[in-house]
Amino acid sequence: MAMAFVLINCELGAKEFVISELKEIETVKEVRGVLGTYDIIVKLEAGPLDEISKTVTLKIRKLDKIRFTMTLNVIKGQ
Protein backbone atom coordinates (compact mmCIF):
# COMPACT_ATOMS: atom_id res chain seq x y z
CA MET A 1 0.00 0.00 0.00
CA ALA A 2 1.33 3.41 -0.94
CA MET A 3 1.37 6.23 1.60
CA ALA A 4 2.08 9.94 1.33
CA PHE A 5 1.82 13.10 3.38
CA VAL A 6 0.59 16.30 1.74
CA LEU A 7 1.45 19.69 3.22
CA ILE A 8 -1.10 22.35 2.29
CA ASN A 9 -1.00 26.13 2.42
CA CYS A 10 -4.46 27.69 2.14
CA GLU A 11 -5.95 31.15 2.09
CA LEU A 12 -6.23 33.05 5.36
CA GLY A 13 -9.28 31.93 7.33
CA ALA A 14 -10.00 28.94 5.09
CA LYS A 15 -8.43 26.18 7.18
CA GLU A 16 -11.69 24.76 8.60
CA PHE A 17 -13.36 24.80 5.17
CA VAL A 18 -10.43 23.00 3.51
CA ILE A 19 -10.20 20.43 6.32
CA SER A 20 -13.89 19.59 5.99
CA GLU A 21 -13.53 19.18 2.21
CA LEU A 22 -10.44 16.97 2.59
CA LYS A 23 -12.25 14.61 4.97
CA GLU A 24 -14.65 13.73 2.14
CA ILE A 25 -11.85 12.28 -0.06
CA GLU A 26 -11.64 8.48 0.18
CA THR A 27 -7.84 8.12 0.23
CA VAL A 28 -7.48 10.74 3.00
CA LYS A 29 -6.85 8.85 6.24
CA GLU A 30 -5.95 11.72 8.57
CA VAL A 31 -6.09 15.52 8.45
CA ARG A 32 -4.53 17.91 10.98
CA GLY A 33 -4.21 21.68 11.18
CA VAL A 34 -0.63 22.78 11.88
CA LEU A 35 1.26 26.00 12.54
CA GLY A 36 4.05 27.31 10.33
CA THR A 37 4.54 27.71 6.58
CA TYR A 38 1.88 25.10 5.94
CA ASP A 39 -1.62 25.13 7.43
CA ILE A 40 -2.69 21.51 7.04
CA ILE A 41 -1.03 18.09 6.89
CA VAL A 42 -2.86 15.19 5.26
CA LYS A 43 -2.06 11.48 5.37
CA LEU A 44 -3.03 9.60 2.21
CA GLU A 45 -3.13 5.82 1.72
CA ALA A 46 -3.97 4.03 -1.51
CA GLY A 47 -3.21 0.80 -3.36
CA PRO A 48 -0.88 1.97 -6.13
CA LEU A 49 1.25 5.12 -5.97
CA ASP A 50 -0.45 6.55 -9.07
CA GLU A 51 -3.73 6.67 -7.15
CA ILE A 52 -2.09 9.01 -4.65
CA SER A 53 -0.82 11.18 -7.51
CA LYS A 54 -4.31 11.34 -9.00
CA THR A 55 -5.81 12.26 -5.63
CA VAL A 56 -3.37 15.12 -5.15
CA THR A 57 -3.61 16.40 -8.72
CA LEU A 58 -7.31 15.91 -9.47
CA LYS A 59 -8.92 16.33 -6.05
CA ILE A 60 -6.79 18.12 -3.47
CA ARG A 61 -5.17 20.78 -5.68
CA LYS A 62 -8.54 21.60 -7.25
CA LEU A 63 -10.18 22.48 -3.94
CA ASP A 64 -11.09 26.13 -3.50
CA LYS A 65 -8.88 28.23 -1.22
CA ILE A 66 -5.73 26.09 -1.54
CA ARG A 67 -2.65 28.12 -2.49
CA PHE A 68 -0.02 25.39 -2.87
CA THR A 69 0.88 21.88 -1.77
CA MET A 70 3.94 19.72 -1.19
CA THR A 71 3.63 15.95 -1.47
CA LEU A 72 5.96 13.64 0.45
CA ASN A 73 5.80 10.03 -0.73
CA VAL A 74 6.71 7.52 1.96
CA ILE A 75 9.49 5.06 1.10
CA LYS A 76 8.36 1.47 1.67
CA GLY A 77 10.34 -0.42 4.27
CA GLN A 78 11.74 2.58 6.13
C-alpha positions as CSV (number, residue, x, y, z in Angstrom):
1,M,0.0,0.0,0.0
2,A,1.3,3.4,-0.9
3,M,1.4,6.2,1.6
4,A,2.1,9.9,1.3
5,F,1.8,13.1,3.4
6,V,0.6,16.3,1.7
7,L,1.5,19.7,3.2
8,I,-1.1,22.3,2.3
9,N,-1.0,26.1,2.4
10,C,-4.5,27.7,2.1
11,E,-6.0,31.1,2.1
12,L,-6.2,33.0,5.4
13,G,-9.3,31.9,7.3
14,A,-10.0,28.9,5.1
15,K,-8.4,26.2,7.2
16,E,-11.7,24.8,8.6
17,F,-13.4,24.8,5.2
18,V,-10.4,23.0,3.5
19,I,-10.2,20.4,6.3
20,S,-13.9,19.6,6.0
21,E,-13.5,19.2,2.2
22,L,-10.4,17.0,2.6
23,K,-12.2,14.6,5.0
24,E,-14.6,13.7,2.1
25,I,-11.9,12.3,-0.1
26,E,-11.6,8.5,0.2
27,T,-7.8,8.1,0.2
28,V,-7.5,10.7,3.0
29,K,-6.8,8.8,6.2
30,E,-5.9,11.7,8.6
31,V,-6.1,15.5,8.5
32,R,-4.5,17.9,11.0
33,G,-4.2,21.7,11.2
34,V,-0.6,22.8,11.9
35,L,1.3,26.0,12.5
36,G,4.1,27.3,10.3
37,T,4.5,27.7,6.6
38,Y,1.9,25.1,5.9
39,D,-1.6,25.1,7.4
40,I,-2.7,21.5,7.0
41,I,-1.0,18.1,6.9
42,V,-2.9,15.2,5.3
43,K,-2.1,11.5,5.4
44,L,-3.0,9.6,2.2
45,E,-3.1,5.8,1.7
46,A,-4.0,4.0,-1.5
47,G,-3.2,0.8,-3.4
48,P,-0.9,2.0,-6.1
49,L,1.2,5.1,-6.0
50,D,-0.4,6.5,-9.1
51,E,-3.7,6.7,-7.2
52,I,-2.1,9.0,-4.6
53,S,-0.8,11.2,-7.5
54,K,-4.3,11.3,-9.0
55,T,-5.8,12.3,-5.6
56,V,-3.4,15.1,-5.2
57,T,-3.6,16.4,-8.7
58,L,-7.3,15.9,-9.5
59,K,-8.9,16.3,-6.1
60,I,-6.8,18.1,-3.5
61,R,-5.2,20.8,-5.7
62,K,-8.5,21.6,-7.3
63,L,-10.2,22.5,-3.9
64,D,-11.1,26.1,-3.5
65,K,-8.9,28.2,-1.2
66,I,-5.7,26.1,-1.5
67,R,-2.6,28.1,-2.5
68,F,0.0,25.4,-2.9
69,T,0.9,21.9,-1.8
70,M,3.9,19.7,-1.2
71,T,3.6,16.0,-1.5
72,L,6.0,13.6,0.5
73,N,5.8,10.0,-0.7
74,V,6.7,7.5,2.0
75,I,9.5,5.1,1.1
76,K,8.4,1.5,1.7
77,G,10.3,-0.4,4.3
78,Q,11.7,2.6,6.1
